[in-house]
Amino acid sequence: MVKLYKNFNINKNHKGSIILIGNFDGVHLGHQKLFKLAQFYKKKYNLKIGVINFDPMPKMFFNQSLKNFRLSSINQKIDLLNNLGVDFIATKKFDKTFSKTKSINFIKNILYQKLNAKFIFVSNNFRFGNKREGDVNLLIKNEKKYKYKVIEPKPLIVNQKVVSSTLIRNLLENGFLEKANKLLGRNWSIVGIVQKGRQIGKKIGFPTCNVSIKDYVLAKPGVYAVKVLRKNNSKYIKGIANLGYRPTFNQKKILLEVHLFNFSGNLYNKYLSVEFLKFIRKEKKFKNVDQLKTQIQTDLMIAKKTK
């Protein structure tokens, strides 16, 4: 099981490891390729693999208006990295003080003195330190002095595009869910707590779970075929979800509402993992509730056939 640290004060047996630095948001196929290479080094040199991560993500820290951005929650990321052979994750709180760390001090004080890194895996566009002054060239320049080796793996290219978290966010935002899922290597999912809503779904005959989406990226508003996992339960329940503003009811706040097939029970305050399988249609404002109910029946037929 991966060991978690909230700072860089790691155990003695984790010092002198392979260190990967990045957000690794979504842990997509490009990231997975990187970790496979790290596993090769792990076996060859008999070293452990560690990840340096920041929370909040630096981009979200510097742009406070960026509320919906993540492809995966921190807990999802930890689970995914655990499955990729990572031995430890050091998640540093990214705040004003840390953001002013000089790049050379990051190398000297953290990578060398705290971690004693042997190999450092970074992307070629990696920037770090106060005002993003540090880059890969600075890391390479200091290799001999601080006794590490920089590894710059080539990015994964699919259909002439570099696989990145940014590309996947764009695909989700534009309704290309199935393409995004292929680049993630799994179904994109939101994990959240079921909250009490306005009970509109129940009143029209389609009871739903309102799932908190917090700072997840907003996929294209619309109707989706989904499958759902309850916490500590390995059996999926198929369903249909509406991610959006419910224009028929003039909802101003974006909601994720999930209707589960063949399920009855109280899920309030329970965690659900909602996996998105297929984008069915975009949101639409209906003239009346009867029109909406007719459309829902059509949507349900599509969702039930989705694998």
Secondary structure, 3 states (H helix, E strand, C coil): CCEEECCCCCCHHHCCCEEEECCCCCCCHHHHHHHHHHHHHHHHHCCCEEEEEEECCHHHHHCCCCCCCECCCHHHHHHHHHCCCCCEEEEEECCHHHHCCCHHHHHHHHHHHHCCCCEEECCCCCEECHHHCEEHHHHHHCHHHHCCEEECCCCCEECCEECCHHHHHHHHHCCCHHHHHHHHCCCCEEEEEEECCCCHHHHCCCCCEEECCCCECCCCCEEEEEEEEECCCCCCEEEEEEEECCHHHCCCCCEEEEEECCCCCCCCCCEEEEEEEEEEEECCCCCCHHHHHHHHHHHHHHHHHCC
